[in-house]
């Protein structure tokens, strides 16, 4: 928390980043599947499908 205050980062930004990290760990997260699909269109790496 002190690091956020020292760098003037709002706490909701850090909380949102943490929740996004938690949701990205889910195997079948629809929102992360959408992000992954869009990533290839914006110059990122392509989707790697796991069995």
N, C-alpha and C positions, 0 to 999 in steps of 0.2 A: 504494500500500500504506500509506503514512504517513497518507493521508487517512482510510482505514478505521480505522486505529488511533486517530487523533485523535477520530473520531466513534463509536468503540466499535461498529463494524459488523463482524460476523464475516466472514472471507474466504470461507467457503462460500456465503454469501448473495450476495456480489459475483460469484463464479464462476457460480452458478446463473443470475443475471441476464444475465451475458454469454453463456452458452450458450443461454439462451432467445432472446436477440437474434439469435444466429447461426441458430438453427433457424427463426426467423420470416422470415428472408430467403429460405428455400427456397420454390420455387414450389408444390410439391405436398407440403407437410408435413402428414401426417394429424393430428398433435397441434395444430398451429396452426389447422387447419380446424375442429377441435372447439372450440377457444377462441373462434374467430370465430363459430361457430354459437351458443355459449352467451352471447356478449356481447350479442346482440340480446334475449335473454330477461331479462337483468339490467339493463335500462335503457340499454344502450350503443347505438351506432349499428348499423344493419342491415348485412348482408353485401353487399359489392359484388363481383359476379362479373366476372372478366376473361376475355376470349375465349381 
